[in-house]
Amino acid sequence: MTLATFQTFQATVIKKENVTHDVIVLSCSVPTDFSFKAGQFITLMITKDGETKPRSYSILNAPSETGTLSLCIKIVPDGWASDIFNMTKKDDTFLVKGPFGHFVFDESGNDHWFICGGTGVVPFYSMLQEYLIKRDDQFTLVFSVKTKRDLFFHNEFEALASTYENFTYIPTLTREEWDGATGRVQEHLPEDLSGKTFYVCGLKELVLETKELLISKGVSKDMIKVERYS
Ligand SMILES: Cc1cc2nc3c(=O)[nH]c(=O)nc-3n(C[C@H](O)[C@H](O)[C@H](O)COP(=O)(O)OP(=O)(O)OC[C@H]3O[C@@H](n4cnc5c(N)ncnc54)[C@H](O)[C@@H]3O)c2cc1C
């Protein structure tokens, strides 16, 4: 698969929305020739106190939405860049480089398991918007957050699951009981692991533990794609 080469451009914030108490969605306008594959990320060059540092974010929107770059960002307590996102407002601009990454949809598969924690769900949001409409494959999303108030895009995923019979949505809470699934993502893997493509995204512990577990159960490494945020 050929991936687009990266570009450098300005993104202008057109909307900032809180989707939970500590997760925001930034919708930006970008040049219409910016193109990417669902699952890829961009890097923002963030300047604070005279210092510029890169911070990477998966792209939330589908590639077909040209001229738009939406990001979903967790505000990390005491995070260097999180400080800036707390203050970000409409019409602010960011210097962006991208797209980057090989965490993209495997078109040769037909049973896709998307496994994630927190904002690790972002690349899957883009992939589902792009591919559910185009393919009859099976799609399963296992999405963990700590408590119900940390859950975001829940209504959107439920709506997709009721529209598309080939999409199963499994939200799981790791630190609260509710009327849905509970426990870590590793507890919600399929019984039969054969013939499936696994995509795992999120913080280091979730990604490494899930990958190790899948390998220990006999899944070959080339059927497991990972994206680590830390
Ligand atoms: C390829 C890639 C894609 C990424 N995509 C996203 C994304 O779509 N959304 C997003 O919110 N972050 C994403 N990240 C993480 C992001 O780049 C920053 O690390 C994060 O925003 C924290 O930056 P900071 O400067 O505020 O915190 P720092 O001062 O750098 O502190 C880092 C601390 O934040 C923790 N942390 C980093 N990311 C997260 C997170 N998402 N959730 C909880 N804790 C976190 C780290 O474990 C570490 O303890 C991605 C990282 C990579 C490498």
The ligand as an ORCA input file, in Angstrom:
! r2SCAN-3c Opt
* xyz 0 1
  C       1.297      8.094     17.238
  C       0.649      8.773     18.425
  C      -0.686      9.151     18.351
  C      -1.286      9.765     19.447
  N      -2.607     10.107     19.377
  C      -3.225     10.669     20.428
  C      -4.614     11.010     20.367
  O      -5.289     10.818     19.344
  N      -5.173     11.573     21.478
  C      -4.468     11.831     22.618
  O      -5.045     12.348     23.590
  N      -3.153     11.526     22.700
  C      -2.513     10.977     21.631
  N      -1.173     10.698     21.706
  C      -0.416     11.137     22.889
  C       0.030     12.612     22.699
  O       1.016     12.676     21.687
  C       0.655     13.219     23.963
  O       1.575     12.323     24.512
  C      -0.398     13.555     25.001
  O      -1.304     14.533     24.484
  C       0.242     14.112     26.270
  O       1.004     15.226     25.932
  P       1.350     16.313     27.043
  O       2.464     17.170     26.496
  O       0.103     17.006     27.484
  O       1.856     15.433     28.261
  P       3.348     15.182     28.747
  O       3.821     16.327     29.584
  O       4.190     14.807     27.578
  O       3.074     13.937     29.727
  C       2.959     12.663     29.177
  C       2.120     11.825     30.112
  O       0.816     11.727     29.539
  C       0.438     10.363     29.420
  N      -0.408     10.286     28.206
  C      -0.042     10.552     26.934
  N      -1.082     10.388     26.100
  C      -2.125     10.025     26.855
  C      -3.472      9.722     26.544
  N      -3.931      9.789     25.292
  N      -4.292      9.375     27.554
  C      -3.830      9.340     28.833
  N      -2.557      9.619     29.192
  C      -1.720      9.966     28.207
  C       1.748      9.630     29.270
  O       1.616      8.282     29.672
  C       2.641     10.405     30.209
  O       2.453      9.946     31.542
  C      -0.544     10.051     20.626
  C       0.820      9.687     20.668
  C       1.398      9.057     19.597
  C       2.863      8.679     19.682
*
